[in-house]
Amino acid sequence: MEQITQTFRALSEEMRLRIMMLLIHGELCVCDLMTIFGEPQSKVSRHLAYLKHSGLLSSKRVGVWMHYFLKEPLDEISQAQLIFMKEQLANHPLFEEDFKKMEDTKKQKICENIN
């Protein structure tokens, strides 16, 4: 029961929910998320750490930056929640805007220019 509660707690904050909606599409660097949200590294990293400690994300270091991606395998409840989010929330205007910003940001290859 604790894992179920932790999953919903992790998804109950707007920025963490937005991060998860982006990571459904694949790995992202902290610098990408900073650009997408227009937020400082400290704020983005704090939310990523919360999601990671909740068992939803994994990470790896690439140069000076951390890259985050969905943990594999996720427990059944978390996996079902992500499927629901992808199917039911993807057309929400905020998530659509985030997705468009993500695509634009990936084209700019910001991490490569900062390293």
Rosetta blueprint (number, residue, H / E / L):
1 M L
2 E H
3 Q H
4 I H
5 T H
6 Q H
7 T H
8 F H
9 R H
10 A H
11 L L
12 S L
13 E L
14 E H
15 M H
16 R H
17 L H
18 R H
19 I H
20 M H
21 M H
22 L H
23 L H
24 I L
25 H L
26 G L
27 E L
28 L E
29 C E
30 V H
31 C H
32 D H
33 L H
34 M H
35 T H
36 I H
37 F H
38 G L
39 E L
40 P L
41 Q H
42 S H
43 K H
44 V H
45 S H
46 R H
47 H H
48 L H
49 A H
50 Y H
51 L H
52 K H
53 H H
54 S L
55 G L
56 L L
57 L E
58 S E
59 S E
60 K E
61 R E
62 V E
63 G L
64 V L
65 W E
66 M E
67 H E
68 Y E
69 F E
70 L E
71 K L
72 E L
73 P L
74 L L
75 D L
76 E H
77 I H
78 S H
79 Q H
80 A H
81 Q H
82 L H
83 I H
84 F H
85 M H
86 K H
87 E H
88 Q H
89 L H
90 A L
91 N L
92 H L
93 P H
94 L H
95 F H
96 E H
97 E H
98 D H
99 F H
100 K H
101 K H
102 M H
103 E H
104 D H
105 T H
106 K H
107 K H
108 Q H
109 K L
110 I H
111 C H
112 E H
113 N H
114 I H
115 N L
